[in-house]
Amino acid sequence: MAANTLASAPDYLSPEILLHPEKRQFPEFDIVRLLHTVFEPTQGCKVCILIDFDEPEAHIKNFHFLSESGFPVQKNAHRHFYTALKDYAMDKLGMSGGEMFAYRCTKGSNLDLADEVWDTDGKLLSLDQDIYPNYDLILCISTFSATAPLTAKAKAYGFRGATLHGLNDIILNSGLAVDYREVSRDAEKMRLALTKADSIEIDFTLEDGRVLTATLELGQQEAQKSHGLCLGEKPDIANLPAGEVYFVPTNANGQFPMKYEDGTLGVLDVKDRNIYRSTLIAGNQATIDTHNQRLAEDPMTGTLGELGFGTQVLPVSYADIQDEKVLGTCHLATGRDDHLGGDILPDMFKKHENATHDDILFAPHKTPNFNLSQVRMNRGGKQEIIIENFRPSKYIMDALTR
């Protein structure tokens, strides 16, 4: 990678930090700074926190989960958000409320939330009747992402909010400690560098030397950005940590590799925007068979709904919510994309539990068995390399350091 060394470039875009993002220095996490930057204005806003459990009534009542083993995300929500809001942050931000509620874990990324929700006294309430209409800011700190369903509810009820699923200490001390005005500026620079692309070609080099290529047609659409700012009074949901540029593909063809949760490696065949087959490279054939059965029974589960590129320089957190925002990575997603302005809706799936939005991240720590050898953008008759060997290209670095 040839990095631009302009003196005006911020320190985190230096060649040394780009090669070793774990060396980047971050300020201490400050909930006041984060919420003020992301949600300005906060004065007069009523805020609450949503968390999730398999059995919410039992765990949320009298904060029983705090004395139980496990629940690291929910405990981080209590310590760094609920307690901080109550102790000092709401006063400094001019906010009220601060209540915590628990809903039943959806068991899947971006599945719709059931309406039942419980308060810390163990009282059963309704999200539609008691929460969404009565809060200006809703912070959802959960096991699985709720960005898609909460985006739809925000538009219906008029609130703003943020989703922060998988919250861990690395995310708190890096991805949530950054200045989101800087994140927004960088995302916009990269968005302008990619917007109105005709197509993106992605080459993946496998360990055996094979090169798989996937081509995603974008139809000269305006690129969108997830930049972390949710300003003013317009209903919206910020997905934090933020920092990506994304598209909703109009078509896709070719092949790309997949690393399953159990470590199995497969090749996915794509035609007309749909994954229609997985073939084993190494690992468990039963994992491949299960995926192929799901594709056959509910083909919408294989429809590609997003192509995204990270824009931030962040350390690996081992949680995709942050790691997909890292500069030099890209991700595809299958399933619903209505929250991104796409056309794949939950009611298009044969089963409710299939109406997920599932990211497939390509990053060195996540997919060490294959290389993101090159990503190319075709736009207006010109071709630009944008990623090479998991590193941003000179074209991207020049855009970011202007």
C-alpha positions in Angstrom: 0.0 0.0 0.0 1.2 3.4 -0.9 0.1 5.8 1.8 -0.3 9.5 1.4 2.1 11.3 3.7 0.7 14.8 3.6 1.4 16.7 6.8 -2.3 17.5 7.1 -3.2 13.8 7.5 -4.3 12.8 11.0 -1.9 10.6 13.0 -4.2 7.6 12.8 -3.7 7.5 9.0 0.1 7.3 9.3 1.7 4.3 7.7 2.8 3.0 11.1 -0.7 3.1 12.7 -2.3 1.7 9.5 0.1 -1.3 9.8 -0.4 -1.6 13.6 -3.8 -0.1 14.5 -3.4 -1.6 18.0 -0.8 1.1 18.6 -3.3 3.9 18.1 -3.9 6.0 21.2 -7.5 6.7 22.2 -8.9 9.0 24.9 -10.7 7.4 27.8 -14.3 6.4 27.1 -16.6 9.3 28.0 -20.3 8.7 27.8 -21.0 12.5 27.9 -18.7 13.1 25.0 -20.1 10.2 23.0 -23.8 11.0 23.5 -23.3 14.8 23.0 -21.4 14.2 19.8 -23.7 11.5 18.4 -27.1 13.0 19.4 -26.7 16.8 19.7 -29.0 18.3 20.8 -29.6 16.2 23.9 -31.2 19.0 26.0 -34.7 18.0 27.0 -34.4 14.4 25.7 -35.7 11.5 27.6 -33.5 8.5 27.3 -33.7 4.7 28.1 -31.6 1.6 27.7 -32.8 -1.7 26.2 -30.9 -5.0 26.9 -31.8 -8.6 26.1 -32.0 -12.0 27.8 -33.4 -15.4 27.0 -35.5 -15.0 30.1 -35.8 -11.3 30.6 -38.3 -11.2 33.5 -36.1 -13.3 35.7 -32.8 -11.6 35.0 -33.9 -7.9 34.9 -36.0 -7.9 38.1 -34.0 -6.0 40.7 -31.0 -6.3 38.4 -30.6 -9.9 39.3 -28.3 -10.5 36.3 -25.6 -8.5 38.1 -25.2 -11.2 40.7 -25.2 -14.0 38.1 -22.3 -15.4 36.0 -22.1 -14.4 32.4 -24.0 -11.6 30.6 -20.9 -9.5 29.8 -22.8 -7.2 27.3 -25.6 -6.5 29.7 -23.2 -5.8 32.6 -21.3 -3.4 30.4 -24.6 -1.7 29.6 -25.4 -1.4 33.3 -21.9 -0.1 34.3 -21.0 2.2 31.5 -24.4 3.5 30.4 -27.1 3.0 33.0 -25.0 3.8 36.1 -23.1 6.6 34.3 -26.4 8.2 33.1 -27.9 8.1 36.5 -24.8 9.3 38.4 -23.8 12.3 36.3 -24.3 12.1 32.5 -28.0 13.0 32.3 -27.5 16.1 34.3 -24.5 17.2 32.1 -26.5 16.4 28.9 -29.8 18.0 30.1 -31.6 14.7 29.7 -34.1 12.8 31.8 -35.2 9.2 32.3 -32.4 6.7 32.2 -34.6 3.7 32.8 -33.4 0.2 31.8 -35.7 -2.4 30.2 -35.2 -6.0 29.0 -36.7 -7.7 26.0 -36.5 -11.3 24.9 -33.3 -12.2 22.9 -34.2 -12.5 19.2 -31.6 -15.3 18.5 -30.7 -13.7 15.2 -29.1 -10.6 13.7 -31.7 -7.9 13.0 -34.8 -10.0 13.6 -37.9 -8.1 14.7 -38.2 -7.7 18.5 -41.2 -9.2 20.3 -43.4 -6.5 21.8 -43.0 -7.7 25.4 -40.5 -5.9 27.6 -39.8 -5.9 31.3 -38.7 -3.1 33.7 -36.3 -3.5 36.6 -39.3 -4.2 38.9 -40.2 -7.2 36.8 -43.3 -5.5 35.4 -44.4 -6.5 31.9 -44.7 -3.6 29.5 -45.1 -3.1 25.7 -42.4 -1.7 23.5 -45.0 -0.2 21.1 -47.2 1.3 23.9 -44.8 2.1 26.7 -41.3 2.6 25.3 -41.2 3.8 21.7 -43.8 6.6 22.1 -42.4 7.8 25.4 -38.6 8.2 24.8 -36.6 10.5 22.6 -33.4 8.5 22.7 -33.3 4.7 22.9 -29.9 2.9 23.4 -30.1 -0.8 22.6 -27.1 -2.7 24.0 -27.8 -6.3 23.1 -26.6 -9.7 22.1 -27.7 -9.5 18.5 -28.0 -6.4 16.4 -31.4 -4.7 16.4 -30.6 -1.9 13.9 -33.1 -3.0 11.3 -36.2 -3.3 13.5 -35.4 -0.2 15.5 -34.8 1.8 12.4 -38.3 0.9 11.3 -39.8 1.7 14.8 -37.9 5.0 14.9 -39.5 6.1 11.7 -42.9 5.0 13.0 -42.7 6.6 16.5 -40.3 9.5 15.9 -37.4 8.7 18.3 -33.6 8.6 17.8 -31.3 6.0 19.1 -28.3 3.8 18.8 -27.6 0.0 18.6 -24.5 -1.2 20.3 -24.7 -5.0 20.2 -21.7 -7.1 21.4 -20.3 -4.3 23.6 -17.0 -5.3 25.1 -14.0 -3.5 26.7 -12.0 -3.1 23.5 -15.0 -1.5 21.8 -15.5 0.8 24.8 -11.9 1.9 24.8 -11.5 2.4 21.0 -14.5 2.3 18.7 -16.7 4.3 21.2 -13.9 6.6 22.4 -13.2 8.2 19.0 -14.5 11.6 17.9 -17.4 10.9 15.7 -17.1 14.2 13.9 -13.8 12.8 12.6 -15.4 9.5 11.8 -18.1 11.3 9.9 -15.6 13.4 7.9 -13.6 10.3 6.9 -16.7 8.3 6.0 -17.8 11.2 3.7 -14.4 11.4 2.0 -14.5 7.7 1.3 -18.2 7.8 0.3 -17.4 10.4 -2.4 -14.5 8.3 -3.6 -16.9 5.4 -4.2 -20.3 6.9 -4.9 -22.1 6.2 -8.2 -19.9 3.2 -9.0 -21.1 0.9 -11.7 -19.7 -2.2 -10.1 -17.2 -3.7 -7.6 -15.1 -6.7 -8.4 -13.6 -8.6 -5.4 -10.8 -11.2 -5.8 -10.2 -13.7 -3.0 -7.1 -15.9 -3.1 -7.4 -19.2 -1.3 -4.6 -21.2 0.4 -4.4 -23.5 -2.6 -3.8 -20.6 -4.9 -7.2 -20.5 -6.5 -8.7 -17.0 -7.1 -12.4 -16.5 -6.6 -14.1 -13.4 -8.0 -17.4 -11.9 -7.1 -18.8 -9.0 -9.1 -21.5 -6.8 -7.5 -23.5 -4.5 -9.7 -24.3 -1.2 -8.1 -26.1 0.7 -10.9 -24.4 4.1 -10.2 -26.3 4.5 -7.0 -25.3 7.0 -4.4 -23.1 5.4 -1.8 -24.4 5.6 1.8 -22.4 5.9 5.0 -22.8 4.8 8.6 -20.9 7.6 10.3 -22.3 7.6 13.9 -24.0 11.0 13.9 -27.7 11.1 14.6 -28.2 14.9 14.9 -31.2 17.1 15.1 -34.7 15.7 15.7 -35.0 13.5 12.6 -35.9 9.9 13.6 -32.8 7.7 13.0 -30.7 5.0 14.5 -26.9 5.1 14.7 -25.1 1.7 14.6 -22.2 2.1 17.0 -19.2 1.7 16.5 -19.8 3.4 13.1 -17.6 4.0 10.2 -18.4 2.4 6.9 -19.5 3.1 3.3 -22.1 0.8 1.9 -24.2 -0.1 -1.1 -27.3 -2.2 -1.7 -26.3 -4.4 -4.7 -28.6 -4.4 -7.7 -27.1 -7.7 -8.9 -24.2 -10.1 -8.1 -22.5 -13.0 -9.7 -19.5 -15.1 -9.2 -18.0 -16.9 -6.2 -16.7 -16.0 -2.8 -15.3 -18.0 0.2 -17.2 -18.4 3.5 -15.8 -19.3 6.9 -18.6 -20.8 9.0 -18.9 -20.4 12.8 -17.5 -23.9 13.4 -14.4 -23.1 11.2 -15.7 -25.0 8.1 -14.6 -23.3 4.8 -16.8 -23.3 1.8 -17.1 -21.7 -1.6 -20.4 -19.9 -2.2 -21.8 -19.7 -5.8 -23.8 -16.5 -6.6 -26.0 -15.9 -9.5 -28.5 -13.1 -10.1 -27.7 -11.7 -6.6 -28.5 -15.0 -4.8 -26.2 -17.5 -3.2 -27.5 -20.8 -4.5 -24.9 -23.3 -3.5 -22.1 -23.9 -1.0 -19.3 -26.3 -1.7 -16.9 -27.7 0.9 -13.2 -26.6 1.0 -12.3 -28.0 4.4 -14.1 -28.9 7.6 -17.5 -30.3 8.2 -19.6 -31.4 5.3 -22.7 -31.4 7.5 -22.3 -27.6 8.0 -22.3 -27.2 4.2 -25.3 -29.5 3.8 -27.2 -27.5 6.5 -26.5 -24.2 4.6 -27.6 -25.7 1.3 -30.8 -27.0 2.8 -31.6 -23.6 4.2 -30.9 -22.0 0.8 -33.3 -24.5 -0.9 -36.1 -24.1 1.7 -35.9 -20.3 1.9 -34.0 -18.8 -1.1 -34.2 -15.3 0.3 -31.7 -16.2 3.0 -29.1 -16.2 0.2 -29.9 -12.9 -1.3 -27.1 -10.3 -1.0 -28.4 -7.2 0.6 -25.3 -5.2 1.3 -21.7 -4.5 0.3 -19.8 -2.5 2.9 -16.3 -1.1 3.4 -14.7 0.0 6.7 -13.5 3.5 7.1 -11.9 3.6 10.6 -8.4 2.7 11.9 -9.3 0.5 15.0 -7.8 -2.5 16.8 -9.4 -5.9 16.3 -12.2 -6.3 18.9 -13.3 -9.8 17.9 -16.8 -8.5 17.5 -18.0 -7.9 14.0 -19.8 -4.7 14.9 -16.4 -3.0 15.3 -14.2 -5.1 13.1 -16.3 -4.6 9.9 -15.6 -0.8 10.4 -11.9 -1.3 10.0 -10.2 0.4 7.0 -9.0 -2.3 4.5 -11.8 -4.7 5.3 -15.1 -5.3 3.4 -18.2 -7.2 4.1 -21.2 -8.7 2.4 -24.5 -9.3 4.0 -27.4 -11.6 3.2 -31.0 -11.1 4.1 -33.2 -8.1 4.9 -31.9 -4.7 3.9 -34.9 -2.5 4.3 -33.0 -0.5 7.0 -30.4 0.3 4.3 -33.0 1.5 1.8 -33.1 -1.9 0.1 -36.0 -4.0 -1.2 -35.6 -7.2 0.9 -38.4 -7.1 3.6 -39.0 -9.4 6.5 -42.3 -10.7 5.1 -40.5 -12.0 2.0 -39.0 -14.9 4.0 -40.8 -18.2 4.5 -40.0 -18.2 8.2 -39.8 -15.4 10.7 -36.5 -16.7 12.1 -34.9 -16.5 8.6 -35.6 -12.7 8.2 -32.1 -11.8 9.5 -29.4 -9.5 8.1 -26.2 -11.4 8.4 -22.8 -9.9 7.8 -20.0 -11.9 6.2 -16.8 -10.1 7.2 -13.5 -10.4 5.3 -10.7 -9.4 7.6 -7.2 -10.9 8.4 -8.1 -12.1 11.9 -11.6 -13.4 10.8 -10.7 -15.1 7.6 -7.0 -16.0 7.7 -7.5 -18.9 5.3 -7.9 -16.6 2.4 -6.7 -13.2 1.3 -8.7 -10.2 0.1 -6.2 -9.9 -2.7 -7.8 -7.1 -4.6 -11.0 -5.0 -4.7 -11.7 -2.9 -7.8 -14.2 -0.2 -8.5 -15.6 0.4 -12.0 -17.0 3.8 -12.5 -17.6 5.8 -15.7 -15.3 3.7 -17.8 -12.4 3.9 -15.3 -11.2 1.3 -12.9 -9.7 2.0 -9.5 -8.1 -0.4 -7.0 -9.6 0.3 -3.6 -8.2 -2.6 -1.4 -5.2 -4.8 -1.9 -4.2 -7.5 0.5 -6.5 -6.1 3.2 -4.9 -2.7 2.9 -6.5 0.5 1.5 -5.1 1.5 -1.9 -3.3 4.7 -2.8 -6.6 5.9 -4.4 -8.4 5.5 -1.0 -5.6 7.0 1.0 -5.4 10.0 -1.3 -9.1 10.5 -0.8 -8.9 10.3 3.0 -5.9 12.6 3.3 -7.1 15.4 1.1 
